[in-house]
Structure formats: C-alpha cells, structure tokens
Amino acid sequence: MSLLQELLEGCEPATWWYHTHKLCVHIPVSVSKALCPLLNPFCLLCVATSLCKMDCLSSGSCRHFLIIDHTLTEGVEKAVLVSPELELLEWSCLRVVYQITGSGSLWLYQRPEGHNFDTRLWATDAPSDSWLTASVDLRNSSVSCKVIFEGHLGPKVQSSVAIIKVDIVPGYCIECGFEESNLCAYSTPWSTGVSWYVGGSSAHSGDATWSNETGCYMYADSVFGKEVAKLVSPMTTTPLAGCLSFYYRSDQESNCFFNVLTRDQLGQYRDIWRAEINRTSGWTLAQVDFRAPYPLEVVFEVAFNSHVGGRMALDDISFSPQFCYSETEVTFDPSVANCDFEEGLCSYKPEQAGWSRVSVKPNIFRLGDHTTGSGSFLMANTRLIPPPAYMSLLYGPSLPGNLTYCLRFYYTLSGFTRMDHALTVYSSDHIGGAEEEIWTVTESTRNVWTEVHVTFQRRQATKVLFVSMCSNYGDCGSVGLDDISMSLGDCRPLLSAPGTCTFEMGICEFSQDKDNDSGKWVLTRGPTPTSYTGPMGDHTTGTGHYMYLEASQMRQGHRARLVSNKQRGSGSPQCLHFHYHMYGSGTGELRVLLQLDGEESYVLLWSRHGEQGISWMKGSVSYQSDRQHQIVFEAIRGTSVRSDIAIDDIVFKKGSCQEVDTNPYYSFSENVNKIEY
C-alpha cells in the first residue's frame, strides 16, 4: 500500500460539491493512479503538485484536505486547482476554508470563457494556527467561467498551504440566515464578556426565517451589566450599493443600544443605522441603504448599558441591489477627479498664475510626460509668479464628505534649492475654507516621474488642492504633475489587472529565452550602472523595478529575449501596451515578436531603433492569433556600451488598441528642448 493510500485509509473521500458543481484537483500523473479510486468524483490533471492528507475535525469525523507542503513536494512551489465551467447566472458567493502555516500565499482567480487572462479576485498570505474561512463575491454573468486556486509556498522550511472545503452558494456574501454551521463566515471578536451566540428553538422562541419553533438565529445575552458584543460580516470584495435588510428582536425591557456600522481595512468605523426602540413585540424588520464602494465589513453591535443586562437577537440578513428608499443619493463616481491632461485640464482649475498645461517633444535633455512620454502634463514654475507670492494653486473637483479616498498622482521637480513647500497637497473644505495638509514632498527627483498615493477622509465636502511655493526667487523651481487618479477606499496595494506585469513582484509569467546565450534581461531598480544611458528609475512608481539590457556585458548585435508564458488563442483582436526606454548614443533595437506554438519562426509586430530620448515612451500594438502563442520582447545591443534598453508596465487587453503608435523613430531637431504651452 502506498503512503497516500495509508493516509486516506478509512477516510471518506473528499467531495467539494455545490449542487451540480465540483472542483477539479490538478495533481501530478505520478500519483494520480493511487488517488483516482479514492478521490472519485474528482477529475485529475497534471499541472502542479497537490497532495491529500487527513484532518480529524472537532466532531471526530475524518475528512481530507488538499495541501502543498515543503516536506511532501520537494522542489515544487506552486499548486493549482481549477474548477469546471460554471454558469453564474445569478450573484453567488464562494467560500473557501483554508490554512497557511509558515510562509506562503493563496490566490483566487476567475477565468471567463474566451478571455486570455485570469482576473485575480482575492489573495492572502496571513499564516494561522487554525482553519480560516474567506468569502468572495462572484458577479452574475451570461458568460461561463472557471475559478482557479493557486497555492504558493514561501521560503520557510515548515511551510504549507491547505484547502479543506469550497462552497459556491447563491446570493451575496454578506447575506446570512445562520442555518449553516459556518455562519456564512460571520465572526465574533474575542471578548472576556458578552458575545454573540447561535440560538434555536430550545433557547428562544424560533427564528425569523420560518416564523415557528425551528431554525437558528444569533443572540447576545448579558447578565453582567455594561458590555458590548459585535458580530462581524465577511469583508466585501467587490463594490456594492443597495438595501441591507435584517430582522431583530429584544424580548425584555433593557437599557441597550443596537447599532449597525461599517469598518474599512484601516479599522475606521462609520454608523449607518441605530435601533429606535429597546423592546420589540416580535421580530422587527430593519432596512438601511448600504454602500460599499471599497472593501468593508458590516458590524452588528449591541451595547448593554445597565446592570440589569438584556438580550438582543438577529436573523435573516439580506441584500438587494435596489436602494431601500427612493430619495437615496446616487453613488459618487470618483473618476471625475481623474486626469492625464492629454485633452485639457479636466475638472482641475488653476488659481492665479503658475500652473500651465505643457508638452515636451521626446529629447535627450528634458523629461516628457508620464502617460506616453510625448504627451501633455501640468507644470508650475514658481519663478514666473510675481513677487512676493511665488505660489501656484491648483484646485480639483468637489468630493462628498464622509468617504475615504485614495489619491494617486505623479510628480517631478527641477531647479528647487530647498524642498520646503516645493509641492504640498491639501484637503480644502468647501464652507469654512479650512485646509488640512495630507502630503508634502520631502526629497528632490531628477529625470524621473515619482508616484505618490495618499489616503484621506473628511466629514465635510472637500477639494484636493495642489500648492507649489517658495520663499524667494533663488529657491524657486518647476514642478511637473501628471496622471492624477482618485478612487474610493484606502490606498492598499492594487491587485494586478489580468495580463499585467509591473515587475514589482518579479518577472511575472515571463522567462528568459534559454536557447539564447548572448545576453539576458536584467531585473533592477534605480539608474543603470553605465552613465548617459538607461533610465533613472522605473515607469510604475519612479522607485520600483523594471527590466533592461545591460549593454556593457555584451557585444554589438548580441540580443536578449524575454518570453511570455503561452497565451490562449482568440478569434478577436488583442492589444499589447508597454513602456520602453531607449536612451544612449549607441542604442540598438527593441522588437516585439509573436511566436506561434510549435513553430520556430517569429512574426515581427513592432520595433524601434536608435536613441528615443530620456523619457519612458508608451508602445502599443494590436495583433490577432487564433492559436496558442507567445509574445517575445527582444533587445539588440547597439554600437557602444551606451546602449541600455529597458521595458516596464506590460499590459495585455482584449480588443484592438485605441491609441495609434505612429512614431517609428523620433528625429531630433534643434528645438527638441522647447516646451510647448
């Protein structure tokens, strides 16, 4: 008998079923024959390593779970589980029970039919000593899809990632009738005093679901006086707006407060509802308009404020995408504050002189814009402001109060001898004109656009105010501002969009061409080692990573190839965006190639030759392939060591490119350093 059979002997085969849905477990062929009789009805394919082990639950029953573990899978760092096709015609909630020990991570993706790339829905790398439940909302769609789990092992030896159960149920993840043992992933924070408990017909007078003596509900019961109990929903994972409904009851007169709050990822609370009465004659329906434009938890809080204690019960939490009340305001769209200044100033208004929309032709002396390298941006030159002010003001559009915002923008500085107030961002109130500083520059930048992201929140309606100022003419300089964006929620790291690689977490799904021994692409940050060639920083943040060709270690004509993983074929056009940097008197050539599966030849999609300026330039190319294929970035070393070529921020999108890349080569003239207003 094999080791796997010994582990599974006497245990009921694992079944991850929801109605007609089941998950396919992808395991190596070398163990599939041993597992096949025991794991029926699982289907077995070979893409990574996953093994089954035995877990004895508190009830004493014995179940299986899937695990990737250093001790069982030598040399394997990733395990993959792929579901069959799912028809999600109505909104659904996926719940997964998992555990991470040591170091590792678990990622969840969605793969719509006909799409080349997967969308990441959720990820975690938090270790625990117990099983945890995660809830992820799955939007309804007429297009079938698959869900994919990826378990990644970290560097620690005693590391593992395990999954014991997956459910896909109709409805929203914040909904719950408390009839299931997992309580829909609702939780109660640990407390030495009162807490929420599961009640039923034996403990109370029946639940609201059935209006009789059967079913379950949640209740908080205090006999010690002043105590607080909280019941917390799973964190929302997709924007929601609508009506939140629930039933509550209190069968005895008590001095208590029953509130509903929201809590964001920063731990900030906001009241959205409060009970008007302490005692009810039975189950009472409550409804509240609910907005979750960013990840939020719903917190049901009962506070007992008397020595007599009391009891509060809760049941049948539901959600509807239609608001409860017709007078509810329309959800605010923060994109009104987005601007790349390619078509104008958008909703931004300069006050006094100073801020101007400018463009700089690609050149080797002055930095172009951040968006494309040859577009427009805002510039404030405080030396042009009449004394004694030396101050430039730029106001953004109006933003409603009582929301958390994430502001992102790029800036560059030039000529300042002191950084004090070279660029400061304020949140400015509408009514009183009070201004609160939310960010200020602390160090200078040179020939690189630097990303800033700042989280802020104001109770009153507000505007974002950009200010550049200096105390005297000799300290003044110029500020560049570009690609401003606003979103709701705190500025947590953004999940990578499908088909996107910024090289901040490595080289993504790309790899070096193993058949090419003349050169390699190098992952780096900051400036390249050779002077007068290469970028000063990356395009993503100005301080992050990018890939480049180090010309000093190669000969003229040597090349390096960076190859994507195999892309699924599609009958519709695809668009490839990327940013490239080609600065240096001896710069060679950058090419984008397409290689069809099973063929050795390449199809040339795009190319640039020679020096293109000191800015990161945007490249775009449309292509179509109904066969499996790979995209190759090929850099060819030029005539001298000043031939470093860099790439960053690669994005694949479905559909043809909207932007037309019409500049095969930038021919520099004597006016290349001129700023166009």
N, C-alpha and C positions, 0 to 999 in steps of 0.2 A: 504494500500500500504506500502511495506517495505521501510526502509531507502535507501537501494541500488536502488530500483526502482525509488524512488524520485530523487536520484542523476542522474539517467540515463534518466529520463523522458524528452522526447522531443529531445534527442540527438541521432544522427545517430550511430548505433552500430559500435564499433571499429573493424576494419579489418586490420590485418597485413598480407598483401598478397604480394608475388612477383611471378607473373605468376601463376604456379600451387603450389607454396609453401605457407604454412600458419603455424603459430606458435600455439602450444597448451598451453593454460594457465592453470597452476595447482593451483587449489583453493580448499578450504575445502568443503566437501559434504554438510555441514550445510548451505552454501549459494549458492550451485550450482543450486538448483531448481529455485531460484529467478533470477539468472543470465542467465540461459540457454536460455530462449526465447529472451533475449536482446543481448546476445553476439554471437548468431549464425553468422558465422560458426565456432566459437571456439569450441574445444573439452575440456571437463572438467574432471580433475582427482584430486585426493586428496593426496597431499604430503606436502603441506605447505600452508601459508596464503598469498593471494594476493587479493586486492580489487580494484574495478574500481571507479574512480572519474571523475569529469567533468572539462575540461580545455577550456577556451574561448581564442582562438588564436587572433592575431592582426587583422586578416581579419574579425573577428566577427563570424566565424563559430565555431561550438561547437563540440569537439571531446572528446573521452575518453582516459584515460591513466591508466596504472596499477601501483599500489603503495603498498608498505609496510610501515606502519606508526604506531608509538607507540600509537597514540590516537585511532586507529581503530583496532589494533591487539594486545591486551593485552597478554603479556607473550610469544609472538612469535617474534623471532629474525631473521628468515630467510624465504625468499620466493623464489620459484623455477619455472622457465619457461622452458619447454622442447619442442623442435620442433619435427615434424615427421621426418621420414627418408629423407635425402637429397642426391641427386645424383649430386655430384660436379665433373663432367667430365671435366670441364674447370675451370681455375683460376677464383675465384669470390671474391667479396668484400662485407663484411657485414657492414652495417651502422646502428647504434642504436642511437636514440635521448633519452637522459636521464637527470635526475636531482637528485642530492643528497643534502639534507639540514641537518643541524646539524652535526651528525656524522653517518657514515655508509659507505658501500662499495658495488660495483657492480662488479661481476666476470663473465667472459665468458669462457665456456669450449667447447671442441669438443669431441664427443664420437664416435669413429669409430666402425663400426659393428664388433662384435666378440672380442672386447677388454674389459678387465675387468675394466680398469681405464680410467678416463677422462683426457684430456690434457688441461691445462689452457692456453688460448690464450691471455687474456687481463684482466686487473683489474684496478680499480681506487677507491680512497677514498676521492677525492677532492670535497668539497662542493661548490655549486654555487647558485646564486640567479636567474639563467636563465637556459633554456634548452641548453644542450651541445650535440654535435654530435661526436661520436667516430667511427673510421673506422678500420676494422680488415681484413687483407687478409686471404682468405681461399684457401689453396693449392688444386689443382686438384688431384683427386684420383679415382681409379676404385672401391674403397670400399665405400659404402654408410656410412653416419654418421648422427648424430644429433648434434645440437648446444643447449647449456644449459646456461641460465642466472641464477645467484644466487644473490639475494639482501640481504645484511646483515645489520641489524640495530646496531648502536653504543650505548654507554651508555647515551648520552644526551637525555633528555625527548622529546624535539622538533626535532626529527629526522625522516627522511623518505628517501626512495629510490624509484624513479618512472621511468617508461619507457613509452614513448608515441608513438614511431614508430620504426620498424625494417625493413630494406630492405636488400635483398641479390641480387646483380646485377653482371652480368658477367664482367670480367676484373680486372685490378689491381686498388688498392685504390688511387694511385697517378694519375690515368688517369681521364681526365675530358674534356667534350665538352661544359660545362657551360650552358646546356639546361635545367637542373633541378633547382628547386628553392633553393635546399640546397647547390648548387655549389660544389657538391661532397666533402663537408666538408672542402673546401679551406677557408682560413680566411685572413683577413687583420688586422694587429695590429693597435690599435687605434692611431690616429695621428691628430694633430691640423691643419696639412697642407693637402697635396695631399694624395690621397688614390686610390685604385683600385675600379672600379665600373662596374656594369653589363651594357653592351651596346647591342643594337639591330638595326634593320633596320631603326628605326626612329632617332637613334643617330649617326649612322655611315653607312658605305657602305656594310653592310652584313657581315656574319661571314664566317670563312674558311671552316666550315663543309659542307655547301650547295653551296658555291660559288654564292650566289644570295642575294636577299634582305631580307632573313628570317634568323632566328636563333639568338643566343646570343653569346657574347664573353666578355672578360674582358678588360677594358682600364683604363689607368691613364692619366689624363689631368691636366697640370699645367699652371697656368696663373700668378703665383706669383714669378717665378724665381727658385732659388736654393732650391729644395725639393727632398725628397726620398720617394718612395712608395714601399711596399713589399706585395707580395701575397704568402701565405704560404700553402703548401700542408699538408694533414694529416701525422702524424708520421708513418713511415713504422713499421710493427710489425713482419715481417719475412725477412730473408736475401734476397736481390735482386741484380742481376747483369745483365746488358744488355744495350739496347739502349733507351734513353729517347728522344722523338721527340715532337716538338710543332711548331705552326705557330705564327709569329709575324709580325707586320707592323707599320710603322711610316709614316704618310701621309704628314708631313711638315718638313722642314729643322729645326733641333733643336740641341742644344748642350746638349745631354743627353747620359747617359751610361746605357745600358741594360745588366744585368748580371744574371746568374743563379748560386746559391750557395747551399750548403748543411749545415744543422745545426743539431748537435747532442743534446743529452739530457742534456749535460753540457753547452749548449749555444755556442759552438765553431763553427765558420763558416769556410767553405772551398770553394774557387772559382772553378767551374767546366766548365764554359762557359762564353764568352763575345761576344756581337754583334760587328761585324767589321764595320758596316755602320750605320749611323744615320737615313737615309731616304730610304724607300723601295718603289718600284713601285706598290706593292700589297702585298698580304700575302706571306711571305717567310718562307720556311721550314728550321728548325734548328734541328740538331741531335747531341747528346753528349753521350759518353759512361758513364754509371752511375753505381756506386757500392754502395750498402747499406748493408754492412755485419753486421751492427748493427742498431738500430733504428735511423732514420734520417728524417728530414723534407727537402723538396725541396723549396727553396726560390727564387721567381722571383722578381728581384729588378730593378727598374728604378730610376736613379738619374738625375734630371734636374739641369744643371749647368750653366744656363743663365737666364737673366732677361726676355727673350722672352718666356720662358716656353717651352711647347711642348706636344706631345701626343704619347703614345705607346699602342698598342693593342696586346692581347694574346688570342690564341684559340687552341682547339684540342690537348691537352696534352695526349700523349700515351706512352706506354712502351712495349718493346719486349725483351724476354729473350736472344735474339741473339744480340751480340755487333754490333754497327754501323760500326766499322772499323776492318778489319782483323788483323791489327798489334797490337790490344789491348792486353795488358799483361793478362795472366791468373790470376784469383783472388787468392790472397795469402791464404794459409791454415795455421792458427796459431797453429794447433795441432802439428806441427813439434817441438814445444817447450815444449810439454807435456812429463812428465816422472815420473814414480813411482819407478824407479830403481830396479824393480824386475828382469829385464832381462839384465841389464847393465846400462851404463851411458847415453844411448840415444844420443842426439846431444850435450851433455854438455862435456866440456873439462877443466880439472884442469890444472892450470899453476903453476909451482913449486911444491914442496911437500905440503902435508897437507890434501887435500880432498881425502877420500877413501870411496869406497862402502863397507858397512859392514852389518852384520846381527846379531841379538841377539836372542838366544833361549828364549822362554817365561819363566820368573822367577819372584821372588818377590823382586829383588834388583835393576835391571836395566831395563829401558824402551825399548821396542821393537819398530818396525817401525810403522808408522801411517796407512799404507794401510791395513795390515792384522793383525798386532801385532806379526807376526812371519816371516816377510819378510825382505827385504833389504832397506837400506836408505843410504844417504851420511853423512859422519861425518868428521869434520875438527877439529883436536886437535892442537892448535897453540903452545902448549908446545913442540911438536915434530919438529917444524920448527927451523932450525939452526939460532942462533942469527947473526946479530942484527935485522932481518926482523920480525920474529914472525907474518907472514902474509900468509894467504891462499887465492888463487884466483880461481874462477870457472866461465868460460865463457859459455853463452848459444849460440844457433844458431843465424844466421843472420836474421834480421827483416827489411822489407822495411820501408822507411820513409813515412811521410805524412799520417799515420794511427794512430788511438787511440787504445791503447792496455790495457787489464786488465790482470795483473799478479797475480796469486794466488799460495801460497805455505804454507807449514807447517814447523815450526822450533821448536827446543828445545835446551836449554842451560844448561851447567853444569860446575861448577868449577870457573867461572869468578868472580873475586873480584871487577872489575869495568866493567860497561856496555859500556863505550865509545868504539865504533867500534867493539864490540863483533860480530855483524853481520850487514852489511850495503849492500844495493843493489844500483847499479849504472846503468844508461843507457850510454853505451860506444859507441862513434861514430867510424865508420869504418876508415874514411880517416884521420882526424886530431888526433884521439885518445882522444878527449875531453870526459870527464866523468861528468855526472850530477847525483848527489845523488837523488834518488827517494824514499828511505825509509831507516830507521835505527832503530835498536832495542832500546827500552827505559827502559825496565824492564825485570828482570830475570823470568824464568819459572822453575818449579820443577815437574818432573814426569808427564808432560802433553805436548802434541803437540798443538801449538798455530797457528791458521790460520792468514795469512796476505793477504790482497788484496790491490793492488795499481794500480792506473790509470796513464799512462804516454803517451807522444806523442813527437816524434822528427821529424824534417823535413828531416834529413839525415837517411840513413840506419844505424841500430844500433844493438847492442847486449846487453843482460842483463848480468851484472857482479855481482856475489856474493862475498863479501870480509869479511873475519874474521881476526882480528888482535888485538894485544895487545902491550903495550909499554914495558913491561918487563916480565920476566918469572913468577914472582909471581902473576901477574894479569891474566895470561892466563887460558883458559879452553877449553872445547869442544863444538862444535855446531853440531846439527843434522838437516838435511834438507831432506824433502820428499814431494812427491805428488805435483810437480810443474805443473801448467797448465797455458796456455795462450789463451785468446780469444780476439776478436775484439770488440771495444766499451768500454764504461766506466764501472767501477765495481759497477753498481747498484745491489741491492739485487736480487739474482737469483729467478726466478719463480720455485716453486717446480715441479719436474718432476711428471708425473702421478704415483700414488701409492707410493709416498714418504712421509715420516714423519721424520723430524729432531727435533721435539718438541720445536722449537724456537717460534712457534706461538700457543702453547698449545699442547693438545694431539691428534690433527688432528681428524680423524674419529674413534679413539679408545674410549673405555669406560671401566670403572671398572665393574667386574662381580658383579652384585647386589645380587646374590644368595650366595656369599661367604662373611662371616662376620669375618673371621680370620685375614685378612690383606688387605692392599691396596697398589698399586703402588703410588709412590710419585714423583711429578714433581719438580726438583730442579736444581740448578747450583752451581758450585764450589765443594769443598770436602763435603763428608757426615759427619754428626756430630761425629760418632764413629771413634776413631783412629785405624790405622792399618787395615782398611777395606774400601772398596768403592774407586771410582776414585777421582782424584784431580780436574778434570774438564771434560767437555763433549768431545765427539769424533769429533763433527762437526767443532767447532772453537777453542776449548780449554777454551772458556769463556762463552759458551752458556748453554742450558738446556738439560737434559736427564731425564729418568725415572728410579727409583730404589726402591728396597725393603728395608725398614728401619727395620733391624732385632732386634734392641733393644726394640721395642714395640711389639714383637711377641714371641711366644713360639716355641720350636723345632717342626717341622712338619707342622706348620701353613703355609698357602700359599696365594698368591695374584695372580689374573688373570687379564690380560689386553686383552680386546676382540676387534677385528676389527669390522668394520661395515660389513654388509652382502655383500659378493663378488659374482659377477655373475659367473655361471658355464661356463666351457670352455672345449672343446674336446682336446685342445692342452696343453702341459705341462706348468707349471708356475714355476718361480724361486723367492724365497724369500731370500734377503740379509739383514743382520742386523749386528750391532756391540754389543758386550756384554762385561761386566767387572765383573770378579769373583775373588776378592782379599780379603783374610781374613782366618785365621786359622780354623774358624768354618763354612766356606761356605757350603751351602746346594746344591740345584739343580735348574737348569734352563731348562725348557722344552718348546718346540713349539708343539702345538696341532692343529688338524683340527677337526672342528665340523660341520657336515652336517646339513642343515636346517631341523628342525623337529625332530632331534634325540638328546638324552641326552648324549650319549656316545661320547668319543673323540678318535681320531686316533693320535698316537704319531709319529711326523715327525722328531724330533731332540731333543737331550738332552745333557747336560754337568753336571758333579757332582764334587764338591770339588773345591779347590783353583786352579786358572788357570794363575796367575801372575798379575803384576801391570799394564799391558798394556791392551788397548782395543783390543779385538780379533774379527776377522770377522767370522761370521757364514753364511753358505749358505745351502739351502735345496731346492730340486726340488720336486714338487708334482703335482697331476692332479686330478681335480674333475669336472665332467660334471653337477653337481648340485650346487645350491646356498649353500654357506658355509661361515664359519667364521674362522679366524686364532686367536689362543689364545697363549699369552706369559704367562707362569705360573712359578713363582718363589717360591721355597720351602725353608723355614728358616732352617738353619743348627743347629749345636750343641751349638753354643755360639753367643754372640752379634756381634762378628766379622764375620758376615755372610751377609753383604750387597751385593746385586746383582743388576747390572744396565744394561740397554739397550739403544741404540741410533741408529739413522740413518737407519730406516727401509725402505726397497725398495722392491716393487713387480715388477717383469718384466715378459714379455711374453717369453716363451721358457724355455728350461732346463738350469740350471746353468752351466756356463763354468768352474767355479772353483770347485774343488772337496774338500770338507771338510772332511779330513781323520783323524783328530786328536780327538778321542773321549775323551781323557784325556791326559794332559801333565804330564809326570813323571819327576820330577825334579831330577837332579843328582848333584854331587859336582862341576860340571863345568858349572852350569847354568848361571853364571855371566860372562862367557867368550864371548868376541867379536870375531866373525869370519870375516876375511877380504877376 
